[in-house]
Amino acid sequence: MNILLVEDEPELSTYIVRRLTDSGHRVDYAARGDTGLRLISEGNYDLLIVDRMLPGIDGLSLVKSLRKRQPTLPVLFLSNLGGLDDRVEGLNSGGDDYLAKPFAFAELLARVNALLRRPQHTGQQTSIRAGDLEIDLIRRRVTRAGKDIDLQPREFELLEYLMRRTDQIVTRTMLLEGVWHYHFDPKTNIVETHISRLRSKIGSDMIQTVRGSGYLIRADRAAS
Amino acid sequence: MQIGQLLKSASFRLTTAYVVLFSISAGILASLIYLSTTAELQYQIRTRIQVDSAALATEYDRGGTGQLIQAMADRQRGHLVGGLDYTLYGGKDNLLFGKLPSVPCKAGWSTITGPPDGDEPPGEMEKLAVLITPLARGECLLVGDDIGKVRKFGSIILGSFGWVFLLTVTMAVAGGIFLSSRFLHRIEVINRTAEAIIEGDINRRIPRRGAPDDLDKLASTLNRMLDRTTTLMDSLRHVSNDVAHDLRTPLGRLRNTLETARETSSSPEEYRAVLDRAVFEVDGILETFGAILRIAQIESGSRRGGFQKLSLSELVAEVCETFVPPMEDSGKIFRTDIQPGLFVQGDRELLVQSLVNILENAITHTPPRVCVSVSLRRARQGVELSVSDNGEGVPDTERENIFKRFYRLEQSRTAAGNGLGLSIVAAVAELHDAKIFSSSNNPGLKITMLISDAQDVAA
């Protein structure tokens, strides 16, 4: 996948470019907002990672002007501005996700992959299947190997979030933001305890823990 | 006070503008009164002359020249001053009565100038309006009056207007100067206070006069602005102090870890263990840093603009539902008693975080098999949210400190946490004008937040 990184901190850029390249992505890089905007109009990118404070054009304006021409290009904001309103500002300007610096690379990678895979699960889906586990999005029912499983509403949302992103690593923070809408970091292992409840109901083999990253449901886990 | 400054002052300019405006309107009024009064006087004089001439003509018709002369003599005796002038000519230059000069005897109005009698401007002749009436047997009747007195009357009107005008302008200018100098004096006081604050005396405030006028209101507003600024500066200073004191400790620990590793570690496994610890330490530092920044941001009050009416009942229920597994996993008994349909004005995210922090505090600082209860109900002064446990509690002397930054009880020093969780709660409570207090649950700790009902707040 082709990714464009617009970031003015040289060390951080080098680090991100190297790690993303190691993970199998092709990454172009610009240190200025205006350069970034030019590269987007010339190149063919699948994802834009953009810092908020940039020389030339700042990140918010860059994304705003980009949205007029390319409304569907996924955009991930990276920013030192991690305040309460900064995130909302970033998303309102047209960003799809917002990650405050400093961050763990695993977090960035998980979000990059989530954004790159996003179009796959849009549209009118009524059910999702992974192996012998199936969730019915309309009736909000879960079955495994044909047997009904009774889930609490929050457990269903958690499972739905993971099932919509099969074969992708989903981090703890992504779950907190996506399922609980918490944009702060609780000290309690809220996610872990809920995952363990969910596992005990749907079977402990369904949700894999990826050490240091997050959780994963494999689509081809055909009752193996 | 400099005269130049005075002349430049806003209130003096305003006074001047009013004086000019007043002068123009007074001038228009004076000329209108002058013109209409003199016109009316002229008209009255001429009417009197006409009526009298007609009456005298009737006397003549009844009794001839003799009776006419008698009537004119009676009239002149009756009103010596201010009366009309009567003259009768028998023919050309044949003066029978009166003293007006001879004129061609043609019916109608004529103006006759005569020797000055004192009521006209110097160097001008007396002016008379005269009505000439030819009589049946060739006599000529002249009835006239002095027009000069009309002008005299007019000049009296203009004169009094002049005096009133002069007096008004003088008073307006004097009043303007007086008011502006008082106004300027008070501006100067505000200015000096501002200068003193710029110089560094940040606790100086503008003295109030107590009279609720515009300037006093301005002074009060400025003072409140200064108070707010001082609070913000204090909060900023707190942040700097907090960072200085409480981030040094973990940074020092990190440094020691790395230094020890450099000197003693030899195998990759040992290095990896040290690095894991270092990353853990750094994450803790970043978390503390984030919490400090968040407190500062909450205290700045900027989030108040985004307050919305929200269902506190639903919010509390959702958070509690989320906390059922963590509570059970840590061996607590978790009870909730949430009254439905309670609304408040507030910031959803911050209220959620506050409750999460209080619940986490209860989980972290109580032993297993403790009962943690959340209660939300309508109280007399608003909506009351409380979280209580029956653990060991906090000693009475320490209880009011738990909301302070970085405060940690001696016995919980070893537990995870940075001592900022409840400080965030306190800041959020203050942002919502809510009361937050801790009390003993006999045994255990009870934290209560009392927040205004959204029904009480004008939406």
Interface residues (C-beta under 8 A of the other chain):
Chain A: G82 G83 L84 D85 P102 Q152 R154 W180 Y182 H183 F184 D185 P186 K187 T188 N189 I190 T193 H194 S196 R197
Chain B: L286 E287 G290 L293 R294 Q297 S302 R303 G306 E321 T322 F323 P325 P326 E328 D329 E349 L350 V352 Q353 V356 L359 E360 I363 T364 A416 G417 G421
